[in-house]
Amino acid sequence: MESVGAINLLLLLGAALVLAGVFSGLVANRFGAPLLLVFLVVGMLAGVDGPGGIAFDNYAATYLVGSLALALILFEGGLHTRRSRFHGAWAPAVMLATVGVVLTTALTAVFAKWFLGLGWTEALLLGATVSSTDAAAVFFLLGTGGLLLQRRVGSTLEIESGTNDPMAVFLTIALVEIILSGADAPGWGILLTLVQQGVVGAGAGLLGGWAIVRVLNRVTLPSGLHPLLVAAGAVTAFGGAAVLGGSGFLAVYLAGLVVGNTPIRAFPTVTAVMAAGTWFCQIAMFVLLGLLATPSDLVNFAVPGLAIAAFLMFVARPLAVWLCLLPFGFPPRAVAFIAWVGLRGAVGIFLASLPVLAGLPNAQLYFNVGFFVVLASLVVQGWTIAPLARRLRIGLQGMILRPRRVELDLPGQLERELVGYPLSKDSPLLLGSRTLPEWTEAVLVVRDGHVTTAAVAGKFQAGDYVYLLTPPYRVRELDLIITPRGE
């Protein structure tokens, strides 16, 4: 019975941590703090040196949870990325996600070797663990943060953050294996393995996405099971690619792209549940990473950690971005902004846990330095993205406030869904600055508690609830037309 009581206590503590993270979001919004940083702090307060006093050092469990969470986060990122956003952005994004990661790793390794006195392989491993931008952080700050960016810049950042994890994961695992074996790096072997990871991962992702779409549209499922099927399919694509020797992270992102750009049943339900699921994944990851961190130990790594973080933010990332984007004609202010949005997040600490799992010498150095890099990135870059976008004229005028909408799937067809919006007096639609496009059709209006057709209601008024038929993949365009902008 004592074990049952311990399990119940663990469930209670876990739920309490999640609730603390959720409600701390109110404080974060009030003072402008990045929410992911808040979840990290909540985990640290619950840890062994905080008021919670929870002793947690299970890196294997953290790796398992991190793999699952990152898979779902990347899938949801692909789910919301429209095929049209790849126009003019896929080539620079892929360059940043491959060559950019390698350059960032190499430049950081040069500094780490000089500043920390590490060997070349150890310095490269440290650089690899912090070389990739974090999809969770970028998707959150560019999406739910409400920042409107120029299309090419925003698309490049989204695609890069969703596709650069495979390269960072591969470099980290390869360097860990080299250190364990004590051998020199077999260059051609690494190159062939990298090609295999990309080809198998891409194939598994495209096949997995196609299979999810086929099953969703051909099999009649009870209401509510569609999101569960999609999530299970995403994890299957991730695990299948990894088992076959490919990149699971690339596979799951491509699977999300296929599903998100194909008409499917219950699309509103799937996207809503996946959005909630990725929120939970982010909370779980950052709370766990906060629990793993021991502030009394972190103090000893503050100087090297902050030095690496500063070099990464102000030298390595900007130089790598400039070299990668040189052939693509980006203006200097766009290059500067893309360089600054090199947000590090849970991926960095997740990768830094691999040396600990492998039992490498100086394993705690990688983890604690990675922790400081993430902390500095969230504090310095996370707080300054919106002001910098306005200063560099990368952000469009104003910000899109978080849309309030209802999406309803219409069984029997896949082309359109019913979307409902409340109209405020500041809506661009009422101010006359925007009009309803030809691809959407107003069908119902709720006014003063009464439901009527749009034809009978006539001109829209403030306080109306308007319901429109629209293609599922164009709902976010409607947000810009109907939702007011803030400063």
C-alpha positions as CSV (number, residue, x, y, z in Angstrom):
1,M,0.0,0.0,0.0
2,E,2.9,2.3,0.6
3,S,3.8,2.1,-3.1
4,V,0.3,3.0,-4.1
5,G,0.5,6.0,-1.8
6,A,3.8,7.0,-3.4
7,I,2.3,6.8,-6.9
8,N,-0.7,8.9,-5.8
9,L,1.6,11.5,-4.3
10,L,3.7,11.5,-7.5
11,L,0.5,12.1,-9.6
12,L,-0.5,14.9,-7.2
13,L,2.9,16.6,-7.5
14,G,3.0,16.2,-11.2
15,A,-0.5,17.8,-11.7
16,A,0.4,20.6,-9.2
17,L,3.6,21.4,-11.3
18,V,1.6,21.5,-14.5
19,L,-1.0,23.8,-12.9
20,A,1.7,26.0,-11.5
21,G,3.2,26.3,-15.0
22,V,-0.2,27.0,-16.6
23,F,-1.2,29.7,-14.1
24,S,2.2,31.3,-14.1
25,G,1.5,32.0,-17.7
26,L,-0.8,34.8,-16.5
27,V,2.2,36.4,-14.7
28,A,4.4,35.9,-17.8
29,N,1.9,37.6,-20.1
30,R,1.5,40.5,-17.6
31,F,5.2,41.2,-17.5
32,G,6.2,40.0,-20.9
33,A,8.3,37.0,-19.8
34,P,8.7,34.1,-22.3
35,L,6.4,31.4,-21.0
36,L,8.9,28.6,-21.6
37,L,11.3,30.4,-19.2
38,V,8.5,30.4,-16.6
39,F,8.0,26.6,-16.8
40,L,11.8,26.2,-16.4
41,V,11.8,28.3,-13.3
42,V,8.8,26.3,-11.9
43,G,10.8,23.1,-12.3
44,M,13.8,24.6,-10.6
45,L,11.7,25.8,-7.7
46,A,10.3,22.3,-7.3
47,G,13.7,20.7,-7.5
48,V,16.2,19.6,-4.9
49,D,17.5,23.1,-4.1
50,G,14.0,24.8,-4.2
51,P,11.1,24.8,-1.9
52,G,9.7,21.6,-3.5
53,G,12.8,19.6,-2.6
54,I,12.2,17.0,-5.3
55,A,15.4,15.0,-6.0
56,F,15.2,14.1,-9.7
57,D,18.2,12.9,-11.8
58,N,16.6,10.4,-14.1
59,Y,18.2,11.3,-17.5
60,A,16.8,8.2,-19.2
61,A,13.2,9.2,-18.4
62,T,14.0,12.8,-19.5
63,Y,15.4,11.5,-22.8
64,L,12.2,9.4,-23.3
65,V,9.8,12.2,-22.5
66,G,11.9,14.7,-24.5
67,S,11.9,12.4,-27.6
68,L,8.1,12.0,-27.5
69,A,7.5,15.7,-26.8
70,L,9.8,16.9,-29.6
71,A,8.2,14.5,-32.0
72,L,4.7,15.9,-31.3
73,I,5.9,19.5,-31.3
74,L,7.6,19.1,-34.7
75,F,4.6,17.3,-36.1
76,E,2.3,20.1,-35.0
77,G,4.7,22.6,-36.5
78,G,4.5,20.8,-39.8
79,L,0.7,20.5,-39.4
80,H,0.4,24.3,-39.4
81,T,3.0,25.1,-42.1
82,R,1.3,25.8,-45.4
83,R,2.9,24.5,-48.6
84,S,2.7,28.1,-50.0
85,R,5.1,29.3,-47.3
86,F,7.9,27.2,-48.9
87,H,8.0,29.5,-51.9
88,G,11.2,31.4,-51.8
89,A,12.0,30.1,-48.3
90,W,12.8,26.4,-48.5
91,A,16.4,26.8,-50.0
92,P,17.7,29.3,-47.4
93,A,15.9,27.4,-44.6
94,V,17.5,24.1,-45.6
95,M,20.9,25.8,-45.9
96,L,20.5,27.1,-42.3
97,A,19.3,23.7,-41.1
98,T,22.3,21.8,-42.5
99,V,25.3,24.0,-43.3
100,G,24.3,26.5,-40.7
101,V,24.2,23.9,-37.9
102,V,27.6,22.6,-38.9
103,L,29.1,26.1,-39.0
104,T,27.6,27.0,-35.7
105,T,29.0,23.8,-34.2
106,A,32.5,24.5,-35.6
107,L,32.6,28.2,-34.6
108,T,31.4,27.4,-31.0
109,A,34.0,24.6,-30.8
110,V,36.8,26.9,-31.6
111,F,35.8,29.3,-28.8
112,A,35.1,26.4,-26.4
113,K,38.6,24.9,-27.0
114,W,40.2,28.2,-26.3
115,F,38.1,29.3,-23.4
116,L,37.6,25.9,-21.6
117,G,40.7,24.1,-22.7
118,L,38.8,21.2,-24.2
119,G,40.1,18.8,-26.8
120,W,38.8,19.2,-30.3
121,T,36.2,16.3,-30.2
122,E,34.9,17.5,-26.8
123,A,34.7,21.1,-28.0
124,L,32.8,19.9,-31.1
125,L,30.4,17.9,-29.0
126,L,29.7,21.0,-26.8
127,G,29.1,23.0,-30.0
128,A,26.7,20.4,-31.4
129,T,24.5,20.2,-28.3
130,V,23.7,24.0,-28.6
131,S,23.8,24.4,-32.4
132,S,20.2,24.0,-33.3
133,T,17.3,26.5,-32.8
134,D,14.5,25.1,-30.8
135,A,11.2,24.5,-32.7
136,A,9.1,24.8,-29.6
137,A,10.5,28.2,-28.7
138,V,10.3,29.6,-32.2
139,F,6.8,28.2,-33.0
140,F,5.5,29.7,-29.7
141,L,7.1,33.1,-30.0
142,L,6.3,33.5,-33.7
143,G,2.9,31.9,-33.6
144,T,1.1,32.4,-30.3
145,G,3.1,35.5,-29.6
146,G,1.1,37.2,-32.3
147,L,4.1,38.7,-34.1
148,L,3.4,39.4,-37.8
149,L,6.6,39.0,-39.9
150,Q,7.4,39.5,-43.5
151,R,6.4,36.3,-45.3
152,R,9.9,35.2,-46.5
153,V,11.5,35.9,-43.1
154,G,8.8,34.2,-41.1
155,S,8.7,31.1,-43.4
156,T,12.5,30.8,-43.3
157,L,12.6,30.8,-39.5
158,E,9.7,28.3,-39.2
159,I,11.1,25.8,-41.7
160,E,14.6,26.1,-40.3
161,S,13.6,25.5,-36.7
162,G,11.5,22.5,-37.8
163,T,14.2,20.9,-39.9
164,N,17.5,21.6,-38.1
165,D,17.1,19.2,-35.2
166,P,18.1,16.1,-37.3
167,M,21.5,17.6,-38.1
168,A,22.1,18.5,-34.5
169,V,21.0,15.1,-33.2
170,F,23.1,13.3,-35.7
171,L,26.3,15.4,-34.9
172,T,25.8,14.9,-31.2
173,I,25.3,11.1,-31.4
174,A,28.2,10.7,-33.8
175,L,30.6,12.7,-31.6
176,V,29.5,10.8,-28.4
177,E,30.2,7.5,-30.2
178,I,33.6,8.8,-31.4
179,I,34.6,9.8,-27.8
180,L,33.4,6.5,-26.4
181,S,35.4,4.5,-29.0
182,G,38.5,6.7,-28.6
183,A,38.9,6.7,-32.4
184,D,39.3,9.6,-34.8
185,A,36.2,10.7,-36.8
186,P,35.7,8.5,-39.9
187,G,34.7,11.3,-42.3
188,W,33.2,9.3,-45.1
189,G,31.4,7.0,-42.7
190,I,29.8,10.0,-41.0
191,L,28.8,11.5,-44.4
192,L,27.2,8.2,-45.5
193,T,25.3,7.9,-42.3
194,L,24.1,11.5,-42.6
195,V,22.7,10.8,-46.1
196,Q,21.0,7.6,-44.8
197,Q,19.4,9.6,-42.0
198,G,18.0,12.2,-44.4
199,V,16.8,9.7,-47.1
200,V,15.2,7.2,-44.7
201,G,13.8,9.9,-42.5
202,A,12.2,11.8,-45.5
203,G,10.8,8.6,-46.9
204,A,9.3,7.5,-43.6
205,G,7.8,10.9,-43.0
206,L,6.2,11.2,-46.4
207,L,4.9,7.6,-46.2
208,G,3.7,8.1,-42.7
209,G,1.8,11.3,-43.6
210,W,0.2,9.6,-46.6
211,A,-0.9,6.7,-44.4
212,I,-2.4,8.9,-41.8
213,V,-4.4,10.8,-44.4
214,R,-5.6,7.6,-46.0
215,V,-6.8,6.0,-42.8
216,L,-8.4,9.3,-41.6
217,N,-10.4,9.7,-44.8
218,R,-11.4,6.1,-45.4
219,V,-12.1,4.6,-41.9
220,T,-15.1,5.8,-40.0
221,L,-14.0,6.4,-36.4
222,P,-16.0,7.4,-33.3
223,S,-16.0,11.1,-32.6
224,G,-12.9,12.1,-30.6
225,L,-10.6,9.4,-31.9
226,H,-9.3,11.3,-34.9
227,P,-6.7,13.3,-32.9
228,L,-5.6,10.2,-31.1
229,L,-5.1,8.4,-34.4
230,V,-3.0,11.3,-35.8
231,A,-0.8,11.5,-32.7
232,A,-0.2,7.8,-32.7
233,G,0.6,8.0,-36.5
234,A,3.1,10.8,-35.9
235,V,4.9,8.8,-33.1
236,T,4.8,5.7,-35.4
237,A,6.5,7.7,-38.2
238,F,9.1,9.0,-35.7
239,G,9.9,5.5,-34.2
240,G,9.8,3.7,-37.6
241,A,12.3,6.1,-39.1
242,A,14.6,5.8,-36.2
243,V,14.4,2.0,-36.2
244,L,15.3,1.9,-39.9
245,G,18.3,4.1,-39.4
246,G,16.7,7.4,-40.4
247,S,16.0,10.7,-38.7
248,G,12.8,10.4,-36.7
249,F,12.7,14.2,-36.2
250,L,12.8,14.9,-39.9
251,A,10.2,12.1,-40.5
252,V,7.7,13.5,-38.1
253,Y,8.0,17.1,-39.4
254,L,7.4,15.9,-43.0
255,A,4.5,13.8,-41.9
256,G,2.9,16.9,-40.3
257,L,3.4,18.8,-43.5
258,V,1.7,16.1,-45.6
259,V,-1.3,15.9,-43.2
260,G,-1.6,19.6,-42.8
261,N,-1.7,20.3,-46.5
262,T,-4.2,17.6,-47.4
263,P,-8.0,17.7,-46.9
264,I,-8.8,15.4,-44.0
265,R,-11.7,14.6,-41.8
266,A,-12.1,16.4,-38.4
267,F,-9.3,18.9,-39.2
268,P,-10.5,21.5,-36.7
269,T,-10.6,18.8,-33.9
270,V,-7.2,17.4,-34.9
271,T,-5.5,20.8,-34.9
272,A,-7.2,21.9,-31.6
273,V,-6.2,18.7,-29.7
274,M,-2.7,18.7,-31.2
275,A,-2.2,22.4,-30.1
276,A,-3.2,21.5,-26.6
277,G,-1.0,18.4,-26.6
278,T,2.1,20.3,-27.7
279,W,1.4,22.9,-25.0
280,F,1.4,20.0,-22.5
281,C,4.6,18.7,-24.0
282,Q,6.4,22.0,-23.7
283,I,5.3,22.3,-20.1
284,A,6.4,18.8,-19.3
285,M,9.8,19.2,-21.0
286,F,10.7,22.5,-19.4
287,V,9.5,21.4,-15.9
288,L,11.5,18.2,-16.2
289,L,14.6,20.1,-17.3
290,G,14.1,22.5,-14.4
291,L,14.0,19.6,-12.0
292,L,17.2,18.1,-13.5
293,A,19.1,21.4,-12.9
294,T,20.7,21.8,-9.5
295,P,21.3,25.5,-8.8
296,S,24.0,24.8,-6.3
297,D,26.0,23.0,-9.1
298,L,25.0,25.5,-11.8
299,V,26.9,28.3,-9.9
300,N,30.2,26.6,-10.7
301,F,29.4,26.6,-14.4
302,A,28.0,30.2,-14.6
303,V,31.1,31.8,-16.2
304,P,31.7,29.2,-19.0
305,G,28.0,28.8,-19.6
306,L,27.3,32.5,-20.0
307,A,30.5,33.0,-22.1
308,I,29.5,30.2,-24.5
309,A,25.9,31.7,-24.6
310,A,27.3,35.2,-25.4
311,F,29.6,33.9,-28.1
312,L,26.8,31.8,-29.7
313,M,24.3,34.8,-29.7
314,F,26.7,37.5,-30.9
315,V,29.3,35.7,-33.0
316,A,28.7,32.1,-34.0
317,R,25.0,32.3,-35.0
318,P,25.2,35.7,-36.8
319,L,28.3,34.6,-38.7
320,A,26.8,31.3,-39.7
321,V,23.5,32.9,-40.8
322,W,25.3,35.6,-42.8
323,L,27.4,33.0,-44.7
324,C,24.4,30.7,-45.3
325,L,22.1,33.5,-46.6
326,L,24.7,35.3,-48.7
327,P,23.6,33.6,-51.9
328,F,19.9,34.3,-51.4
329,G,19.6,38.1,-51.5
330,F,18.2,38.8,-48.0
331,P,18.6,42.4,-47.0
332,P,21.0,43.0,-44.1
333,R,18.2,43.8,-41.6
334,A,16.5,40.5,-42.4
335,V,19.8,38.6,-42.0
336,A,20.3,40.4,-38.6
337,F,16.8,39.4,-37.4
338,I,17.1,35.8,-38.5
339,A,20.4,35.6,-36.7
340,W,18.9,37.0,-33.5
341,V,15.9,34.5,-33.6
342,G,18.3,31.6,-33.0
343,L,16.4,30.7,-29.9
344,R,17.8,27.8,-27.9
345,G,15.3,25.8,-25.9
346,A,14.7,22.3,-24.6
347,V,16.4,20.7,-27.6
348,G,19.8,22.0,-26.3
349,I,19.4,20.5,-22.8
350,F,17.8,17.4,-24.3
351,L,21.0,16.9,-26.5
352,A,23.2,17.8,-23.5
353,S,21.7,14.9,-21.6
354,L,23.1,12.4,-24.1
355,P,26.7,12.7,-22.8
356,V,25.4,12.1,-19.3
357,L,23.5,9.0,-20.4
358,A,26.6,7.7,-22.2
359,G,28.7,8.3,-19.1
360,L,31.3,10.6,-20.8
361,P,34.0,12.4,-18.9
362,N,32.9,16.0,-18.1
363,A,29.3,15.0,-18.8
364,Q,28.0,17.6,-16.3
365,L,29.9,20.3,-18.2
366,Y,27.8,19.7,-21.3
367,F,24.5,19.7,-19.4
368,N,25.2,22.7,-17.3
369,V,26.6,24.8,-20.1
370,G,23.6,23.9,-22.2
371,F,21.3,25.0,-19.4
372,F,22.9,28.4,-19.3
373,V,22.8,28.8,-23.0
374,V,19.0,28.0,-23.0
375,L,18.4,30.3,-20.0
376,A,20.3,33.2,-21.6
377,S,18.6,32.7,-25.0
378,L,15.1,32.7,-23.4
379,V,15.8,35.8,-21.3
380,V,17.8,37.9,-23.8
381,Q,16.5,36.9,-27.2
382,G,13.0,35.9,-26.1
383,W,12.3,39.3,-24.5
384,T,13.7,41.3,-27.4
385,I,12.3,39.6,-30.6
386,A,9.2,41.8,-31.0
387,P,11.0,45.2,-30.3
388,L,13.8,44.2,-32.7
389,A,11.3,43.2,-35.4
390,R,9.7,46.6,-35.2
391,R,13.0,48.4,-35.1
392,L,14.4,46.5,-38.2
393,R,11.0,46.9,-39.9
394,I,10.7,43.1,-40.2
395,G,7.5,42.9,-38.3
396,L,4.4,44.2,-40.1
397,Q,2.5,47.1,-38.6
398,G,0.9,46.1,-35.3
399,M,0.4,42.6,-33.9
400,I,-2.4,40.1,-34.5
401,L,-4.3,39.6,-31.2
402,R,-5.0,36.0,-30.3
403,P,-8.0,35.1,-32.5
404,R,-11.2,34.0,-30.8
405,R,-12.8,31.5,-33.2
406,V,-14.8,28.3,-33.3
407,E,-14.1,25.7,-36.0
408,L,-16.7,23.1,-36.9
409,D,-16.1,20.1,-39.1
410,L,-18.8,19.4,-41.6
411,P,-19.2,15.6,-42.2
412,G,-19.7,14.4,-45.7
413,Q,-17.1,16.6,-47.4
414,L,-13.5,17.7,-46.8
415,E,-13.2,21.0,-48.7
416,R,-14.8,23.5,-46.3
417,E,-15.5,23.9,-42.6
418,L,-17.7,26.3,-40.6
419,V,-15.7,29.0,-38.7
420,G,-17.3,31.4,-36.2
421,Y,-15.8,34.7,-35.0
422,P,-17.0,37.4,-32.7
423,L,-16.8,40.9,-34.3
424,S,-15.4,43.7,-32.2
425,K,-15.6,47.4,-33.1
426,D,-11.9,47.3,-34.0
427,S,-12.1,44.5,-36.4
428,P,-10.6,45.3,-39.8
429,L,-13.7,43.9,-41.4
430,L,-15.9,46.6,-39.7
431,L,-13.4,49.4,-40.2
432,G,-13.5,48.8,-43.9
433,S,-9.7,48.1,-44.2
434,R,-10.4,44.5,-45.2
435,T,-13.3,42.6,-47.0
436,L,-14.3,39.0,-47.1
437,P,-12.4,37.2,-49.9
438,E,-14.1,35.2,-52.6
439,W,-13.0,31.9,-51.2
440,T,-15.1,32.3,-48.0
441,E,-18.9,32.7,-47.6
442,A,-20.8,34.1,-44.7
443,V,-23.8,31.9,-43.9
444,L,-25.0,32.7,-40.3
445,V,-25.0,35.7,-38.0
446,V,-25.9,35.6,-34.3
447,R,-27.1,39.1,-33.3
448,D,-28.6,40.1,-29.9
449,G,-29.1,36.4,-29.1
450,H,-31.0,35.6,-32.3
451,V,-29.7,33.4,-35.1
452,T,-30.3,34.5,-38.7
453,T,-28.9,34.0,-42.1
454,A,-26.2,36.3,-43.4
455,A,-28.4,37.5,-46.2
456,V,-31.1,38.6,-43.7
457,A,-28.7,40.1,-41.2
458,G,-27.3,42.4,-43.9
459,K,-24.3,44.6,-42.9
460,F,-22.2,43.2,-40.1
461,Q,-22.2,45.0,-36.7
462,A,-20.0,45.1,-33.6
463,G,-21.1,42.4,-31.3
464,D,-22.2,40.0,-34.0
465,Y,-21.0,36.4,-34.1
466,V,-20.3,35.6,-37.8
467,Y,-20.1,32.0,-39.2
468,L,-18.4,31.5,-42.5
469,L,-17.7,28.5,-44.8
470,T,-14.0,28.4,-45.6
471,P,-11.3,26.0,-46.7
472,P,-9.5,24.6,-43.5
473,Y,-6.1,25.6,-44.7
474,R,-7.1,29.3,-45.1
475,V,-8.5,29.9,-41.6
476,R,-5.4,31.7,-40.4
477,E,-5.9,34.2,-43.3
478,L,-9.3,34.9,-41.9
479,D,-7.7,35.7,-38.6
480,L,-5.9,38.6,-40.2
481,I,-9.1,39.9,-41.8
482,I,-11.4,39.7,-38.8
483,T,-9.2,39.8,-35.7
484,P,-8.1,43.4,-34.6
485,R,-4.5,44.2,-34.4
486,G,-2.8,45.5,-31.2
487,E,0.2,47.6,-30.7
